[in-house]
Amino acid sequence: MIKSIFALLISCSSLIAYAQQSNLQPTERQQKDQAQKELTQLQSNIKKLQTTLSSKRTQQSSALKKLRSSEKRIATASKILKSTTGQLKKKERELKLLRSKQKTLEVDKLKQKNALAEQLRSAYMNGQQEYLKLLLNQQNPDELGRTLVYYDYMNKARGKQVRALQETLAELKIIDLSIQSEIQKLNILKQAKQSETKQLTSLKNKRQKLVNQLSKEIASKSDELTELEINAQELQQLIDSVRETIEEMDFSQPLEGLKKIKGKLKWPTNGKRLRNYGSVNNGQRSNGVLISGSEGKEISAVHHGRVVYADWLRGFGLLLIVDHGKGYMSLYGYNQALYKEVGDWVEAREAIATLGQSGGQNRPALYFELRHQGKPINPRRWFRR
């Protein structure tokens, strides 16, 4: 009776454990499904927003449309070139390691050949004559036995040296073939890099002509202040639309905002401040800061968040917006290329773009803004001095 009760208890506990495990597994699946659903919805909503923006572009000038197309092609070309350059560096490191291993094996081969030659020389000089003499002279059996053991040991040692040398030579042959293969791959990558660099240079030259054309067009139709006002209005409309899109969604992983880390953030890039928040540029008050830098330099996210916009925008070029939660956003403009897409999660100090001069700018720099509830805020107070 006791055994039956004990068996029943074990059976019940097993069923409870299985039920608990079954409850956990669907929860994990549900979380993944929910995350994927949120990503799809966000991407769909932002795509609709971009379609609306595209319809507005029909009213834009031909020069502005061409500039947008040109700068997006430059972004693609620069990312391809960066990837090729990365592969090239990787292959160069691999080739360096192979050559280092080849050098080590060459040293081992020389040592093994010298050791084997010494053994053969010793056997020839001392071993062969004495060995034959001992075989013919059996007056001292004990000495004969010891000598035969010694020669057997020496023969085995020589055999081991020969095998080691053969293995080294075989490995050297494989290394030599690998080096030849890596050199071929390197040459292909170098040719690709040259071609891609040439294409990128050509695209940049065409872009500069479009920038000059656009500048003349602006000068003939209106003053620069009007153009800057239009750009600022389009950015504000975009931010308002993005905010509405985010607020309509109920994210399962809410973000904590930036309030708790005020004064502790790190700037997205190091460089001279060409324009400060609140400064006046051609009659237009700046809502952000302009930081100088070399073209192609990586731009980092200032804090953990989710990308809610990654596309070209009039006056700001290739623009990336990160939502940090609770109404806080960071904006990164004038980029040469964007590493992230809508829906991507980013971490603090993670590379998200490369510094450039898109948007019709005449020098490479990063345009950076912080916003709260859609309104620009002075970023200087939020960053380490």
C-alpha positions as CSV (number, residue, x, y, z in Angstrom):
1,M,0.0,0.0,0.0
2,I,2.8,2.4,1.0
3,K,4.7,1.6,-2.2
4,S,1.6,2.4,-4.3
5,I,1.1,5.8,-2.5
6,F,4.8,6.6,-3.0
7,A,4.7,5.7,-6.7
8,L,1.5,7.9,-7.1
9,L,3.3,10.8,-5.4
10,I,6.3,10.5,-7.8
11,S,3.9,10.3,-10.8
12,C,2.1,13.5,-9.6
13,S,5.3,15.4,-9.0
14,S,6.5,14.4,-12.5
15,L,3.2,15.6,-14.1
16,I,3.5,18.9,-12.2
17,A,7.1,19.4,-13.3
18,Y,6.1,18.7,-16.9
19,A,3.2,21.1,-16.7
20,Q,5.5,23.8,-15.3
21,Q,8.0,23.2,-18.1
22,S,5.2,23.2,-20.7
23,N,4.0,26.6,-19.3
24,L,7.5,28.1,-19.6
25,Q,8.1,27.0,-23.1
26,P,5.1,28.7,-24.7
27,T,5.9,31.9,-22.7
28,E,9.3,32.1,-24.3
29,R,7.8,31.4,-27.7
30,Q,5.1,34.0,-27.0
31,Q,7.8,36.6,-26.1
32,K,9.7,35.9,-29.4
33,D,6.5,36.1,-31.4
34,Q,5.5,39.3,-29.6
35,A,8.9,40.9,-30.3
36,Q,8.7,39.8,-34.0
37,K,5.1,41.2,-34.2
38,E,6.2,44.5,-32.7
39,L,9.2,44.7,-35.1
40,T,6.9,44.0,-38.1
41,Q,4.3,46.5,-37.0
42,L,7.0,49.2,-36.4
43,Q,8.6,48.7,-39.7
44,S,5.2,48.7,-41.5
45,N,4.2,52.0,-39.8
46,I,7.5,53.7,-40.5
47,K,7.3,52.5,-44.1
48,K,3.9,54.1,-44.4
49,L,5.4,57.3,-43.0
50,Q,8.3,57.2,-45.5
51,T,5.7,56.7,-48.3
52,T,4.0,59.9,-47.2
53,L,7.3,61.7,-47.2
54,S,8.1,60.3,-50.6
55,S,4.8,61.8,-51.9
56,K,5.9,65.1,-50.6
57,R,9.2,64.7,-52.6
58,T,7.2,65.0,-55.8
59,Q,7.1,68.7,-55.1
60,Q,10.8,68.9,-54.6
61,S,13.2,70.1,-57.3
62,S,14.9,67.8,-59.7
63,A,18.3,68.7,-58.2
64,L,17.2,67.8,-54.7
65,K,15.8,64.4,-55.9
66,K,19.1,63.7,-57.7
67,L,21.1,64.6,-54.7
68,R,19.1,62.2,-52.5
69,S,19.6,59.4,-55.0
70,S,23.3,60.2,-55.4
71,E,24.0,60.3,-51.6
72,K,22.2,57.0,-51.1
73,R,24.3,55.4,-53.8
74,I,27.4,56.8,-52.0
75,A,26.2,55.2,-48.8
76,T,25.9,51.8,-50.5
77,A,29.3,52.1,-52.2
78,S,31.0,53.2,-48.9
79,K,29.5,50.2,-47.0
80,I,30.7,47.8,-49.7
81,L,34.1,49.4,-49.7
82,K,34.3,49.2,-45.9
83,S,33.3,45.5,-46.0
84,T,36.0,44.8,-48.6
85,T,38.6,46.7,-46.6
86,G,37.7,44.7,-43.5
87,Q,38.0,41.4,-45.5
88,L,41.3,42.6,-46.9
89,K,42.7,43.3,-43.4
90,K,41.5,39.9,-42.2
91,K,43.2,38.1,-45.0
92,E,46.4,40.0,-44.4
93,R,46.3,38.9,-40.8
94,E,45.7,35.3,-41.8
95,L,48.6,35.5,-44.3
96,K,50.9,36.9,-41.6
97,L,50.0,34.0,-39.3
98,L,50.6,31.5,-42.0
99,R,54.0,32.9,-42.8
100,S,54.9,33.0,-39.1
101,K,53.9,29.3,-38.9
102,Q,55.9,28.6,-42.1
103,K,59.0,30.2,-40.5
104,T,58.6,28.1,-37.3
105,L,58.3,24.9,-39.4
106,E,61.4,25.8,-41.4
107,V,63.4,26.1,-38.2
108,D,61.9,22.8,-37.0
109,K,62.8,21.1,-40.3
110,L,66.4,22.3,-40.1
111,K,66.8,21.1,-36.5
112,Q,65.3,17.7,-37.3
113,K,67.5,17.3,-40.4
114,N,70.6,18.1,-38.4
115,A,69.7,15.7,-35.6
116,L,69.0,12.9,-38.0
117,A,72.3,13.6,-39.9
118,E,74.2,13.5,-36.6
119,Q,72.6,10.1,-35.7
120,L,73.5,8.6,-39.1
121,R,77.0,10.0,-38.9
122,S,77.5,8.5,-35.4
123,A,76.1,5.1,-36.5
124,Y,78.4,5.1,-39.5
125,M,81.5,6.1,-37.6
126,N,81.1,3.9,-34.6
127,G,78.1,1.6,-34.9
128,Q,78.4,-0.5,-38.0
129,Q,81.9,-1.9,-37.6
130,E,81.5,-2.6,-33.9
131,Y,78.0,-4.1,-34.5
132,L,79.5,-6.7,-37.0
133,K,82.4,-7.4,-34.8
134,L,80.2,-8.2,-31.8
135,L,78.0,-10.5,-33.9
136,L,81.0,-12.5,-34.9
137,N,82.6,-12.4,-31.4
138,Q,80.3,-14.1,-28.9
139,Q,82.9,-14.5,-26.1
140,N,81.0,-11.9,-24.0
141,P,77.2,-12.6,-24.3
142,D,76.3,-10.0,-21.6
143,E,78.1,-7.2,-23.5
144,L,76.6,-8.4,-26.8
145,G,73.0,-8.2,-25.3
146,R,73.5,-4.7,-24.0
147,T,75.0,-3.5,-27.3
148,L,72.1,-5.0,-29.3
149,V,69.6,-3.2,-27.0
150,Y,71.5,0.0,-27.5
151,Y,71.5,-0.3,-31.3
152,D,67.8,-1.2,-31.3
153,Y,67.1,2.0,-29.2
154,M,69.1,4.1,-31.7
155,N,67.3,2.6,-34.7
156,K,63.9,3.4,-33.1
157,A,65.1,7.0,-32.3
158,R,66.2,7.4,-35.9
159,G,62.9,6.1,-37.1
160,K,61.1,8.6,-34.9
161,Q,63.2,11.5,-36.2
162,V,62.5,10.4,-39.8
163,R,58.7,10.3,-39.2
164,A,58.9,13.7,-37.4
165,L,60.8,15.2,-40.4
166,Q,58.2,13.7,-42.8
167,E,55.4,15.2,-40.9
168,T,57.0,18.6,-40.8
169,L,57.6,18.5,-44.6
170,A,54.0,17.5,-45.2
171,E,52.7,20.3,-43.0
172,L,55.1,22.8,-44.7
173,K,53.6,21.7,-48.1
174,I,50.0,22.4,-46.8
175,I,51.1,25.8,-45.4
176,D,52.8,26.7,-48.7
177,L,49.6,25.9,-50.6
178,S,47.5,27.9,-48.1
179,I,49.8,30.9,-48.5
180,Q,49.5,30.7,-52.3
181,S,45.7,30.5,-51.9
182,E,45.6,33.5,-49.5
183,I,47.8,35.6,-51.8
184,Q,45.3,35.0,-54.7
185,K,42.4,36.0,-52.5
186,L,44.3,39.1,-51.4
187,N,45.0,40.1,-54.9
188,I,41.3,39.7,-55.8
189,L,40.3,41.8,-52.8
190,K,42.9,44.5,-53.6
191,Q,41.5,44.7,-57.2
192,A,38.0,44.9,-55.8
193,K,39.0,47.7,-53.4
194,Q,40.6,49.7,-56.2
195,S,37.5,49.4,-58.3
196,E,35.2,50.3,-55.4
197,T,37.4,53.3,-54.4
198,K,37.3,54.5,-58.0
199,Q,33.5,54.2,-58.1
200,L,33.1,55.9,-54.8
201,T,35.3,58.8,-56.0
202,S,33.2,59.1,-59.1
203,L,30.0,59.2,-57.2
204,K,31.3,61.9,-54.9
205,N,32.4,64.0,-57.8
206,K,28.9,63.7,-59.3
207,R,27.4,64.6,-55.9
208,Q,29.5,67.7,-55.7
209,K,28.1,68.9,-59.1
210,L,24.6,68.3,-57.8
211,V,25.4,70.3,-54.6
212,N,26.6,73.2,-56.7
213,Q,23.5,73.0,-58.9
214,L,21.3,72.9,-55.8
215,S,23.0,75.9,-54.3
216,K,22.5,77.9,-57.5
217,E,18.8,76.9,-57.6
218,I,18.3,78.0,-54.0
219,A,20.0,81.3,-54.6
220,S,17.8,82.0,-57.7
221,K,14.5,81.1,-56.1
222,S,14.8,82.1,-52.5
223,D,17.3,83.0,-49.7
224,E,19.1,80.4,-47.6
225,L,17.0,81.2,-44.5
226,T,13.9,80.0,-46.3
227,E,15.6,76.8,-47.2
228,L,16.8,76.2,-43.6
229,E,13.2,76.9,-42.4
230,I,11.7,74.3,-44.8
231,N,14.3,71.8,-43.6
232,A,13.5,72.4,-40.0
233,Q,9.8,72.1,-40.6
234,E,10.2,68.8,-42.4
235,L,12.3,67.4,-39.6
236,Q,9.7,68.5,-37.0
237,Q,6.9,66.9,-39.1
238,L,9.0,63.7,-39.3
239,I,9.6,63.6,-35.5
240,D,5.9,64.3,-34.7
241,S,4.9,61.5,-37.0
242,V,7.4,59.1,-35.6
243,R,6.3,60.0,-32.0
244,E,2.6,59.3,-32.9
245,T,3.6,56.0,-34.4
246,I,5.5,54.9,-31.3
247,E,2.8,56.1,-28.9
248,E,0.2,54.0,-30.9
249,M,2.2,50.9,-30.2
250,D,2.3,49.0,-26.9
251,F,5.9,47.7,-26.7
252,S,6.5,44.6,-24.5
253,Q,10.0,46.0,-23.6
254,P,9.5,49.6,-22.6
255,L,12.6,51.9,-22.6
256,E,13.6,53.8,-19.5
257,G,14.5,57.2,-21.1
258,L,17.6,59.3,-20.3
259,K,16.6,61.2,-17.2
260,K,18.4,58.9,-14.8
261,I,21.7,59.3,-16.6
262,K,21.6,63.0,-17.2
263,G,25.2,64.4,-17.3
264,K,26.7,60.9,-17.8
265,L,26.3,60.4,-21.5
266,K,29.3,60.2,-23.9
267,W,29.2,62.2,-27.2
268,P,28.6,60.1,-30.4
269,T,32.0,61.3,-31.8
270,N,34.9,63.4,-30.7
271,G,35.6,66.6,-32.6
272,K,35.5,70.3,-32.7
273,R,32.1,72.0,-32.1
274,L,31.4,73.9,-35.3
275,R,28.0,74.9,-34.1
276,N,26.5,74.9,-30.7
277,Y,22.9,74.4,-29.6
278,G,21.0,77.7,-29.8
279,S,23.6,79.4,-32.0
280,V,22.3,81.3,-35.0
281,N,23.3,80.1,-38.5
282,N,22.2,82.3,-41.4
283,G,19.4,83.7,-39.3
284,Q,18.2,80.2,-38.2
285,R,18.5,79.1,-34.6
286,S,20.2,75.7,-34.3
287,N,18.4,72.9,-32.5
288,G,21.5,70.7,-32.3
289,V,25.2,70.7,-32.4
290,L,27.5,70.3,-35.4
291,I,30.7,68.2,-34.7
292,S,33.6,68.1,-37.1
293,G,35.4,64.9,-38.1
294,S,36.9,62.9,-40.9
295,E,34.7,61.3,-43.5
296,G,34.0,57.6,-42.7
297,K,34.6,57.9,-39.0
298,E,32.3,55.8,-37.0
299,I,29.4,57.4,-35.1
300,S,28.2,55.8,-31.8
301,A,24.8,55.6,-30.2
302,V,24.7,57.7,-27.0
303,H,22.5,55.2,-25.1
304,H,20.5,52.0,-25.4
305,G,17.4,52.3,-27.6
306,R,15.6,51.3,-30.7
307,V,16.0,52.7,-34.2
308,V,12.8,54.4,-35.4
309,Y,14.0,56.1,-38.5
310,A,16.9,55.4,-40.9
311,D,16.7,57.2,-44.3
312,W,17.5,60.3,-46.2
313,L,15.8,63.6,-45.2
314,R,15.9,66.9,-46.9
315,G,18.6,69.2,-45.3
316,F,19.8,66.4,-43.0
317,G,20.9,63.8,-45.5
318,L,21.2,60.2,-44.2
319,L,19.4,60.6,-40.8
320,L,19.2,58.0,-38.0
321,I,16.8,58.5,-35.1
322,V,17.0,56.4,-31.9
323,D,14.1,56.2,-29.5
324,H,15.3,55.9,-25.8
325,G,11.9,55.7,-24.3
326,K,9.7,58.1,-22.2
327,G,9.8,60.7,-25.0
328,Y,13.6,60.9,-25.4
329,M,15.2,60.6,-28.8
330,S,18.7,61.2,-30.3
331,L,19.2,62.2,-33.9
332,Y,22.3,61.7,-36.0
333,G,22.4,63.6,-39.4
334,Y,24.7,64.3,-42.4
335,N,26.0,60.6,-42.3
336,Q,27.8,59.0,-45.1
337,A,26.3,55.6,-44.4
338,L,23.9,54.0,-41.9
339,Y,24.7,50.7,-40.2
340,K,21.2,50.2,-38.7
341,E,17.7,49.8,-39.9
342,V,14.2,50.6,-38.4
343,G,13.5,48.2,-35.5
344,D,17.1,47.4,-34.7
345,W,18.2,47.6,-31.1
346,V,21.3,49.6,-30.3
347,E,23.5,49.7,-27.2
348,A,25.4,52.7,-25.8
349,R,28.7,53.3,-27.7
350,E,27.7,50.9,-30.5
351,A,28.6,52.0,-34.0
352,I,25.5,53.0,-35.9
353,A,26.7,55.1,-38.8
354,T,29.7,56.8,-40.4
355,L,30.4,60.5,-40.4
356,G,29.8,62.3,-43.8
357,Q,28.4,65.3,-45.5
358,S,25.1,64.1,-46.9
359,G,22.2,66.5,-47.2
360,G,24.1,68.8,-49.5
361,Q,26.8,69.8,-46.9
362,N,30.2,71.1,-48.0
363,R,32.3,69.5,-45.3
364,P,32.1,66.3,-43.3
365,A,30.5,66.7,-39.9
366,L,27.9,65.1,-37.6
367,Y,24.7,66.9,-36.9
368,F,23.4,65.8,-33.5
369,E,20.2,66.5,-31.6
370,L,18.5,65.4,-28.4
371,R,14.8,65.7,-28.1
372,H,12.2,65.2,-25.4
373,Q,8.5,65.0,-26.2
374,G,9.4,66.1,-29.7
375,K,11.1,69.3,-28.6
376,P,14.9,70.0,-28.9
377,I,16.9,70.1,-25.6
378,N,20.4,71.4,-25.0
379,P,22.5,68.3,-25.2
380,R,25.5,69.8,-23.4
381,R,23.8,69.4,-20.1
382,W,23.4,65.6,-20.7
383,F,27.0,64.8,-21.5
384,R,30.2,64.4,-19.5
385,R,32.3,67.5,-19.6
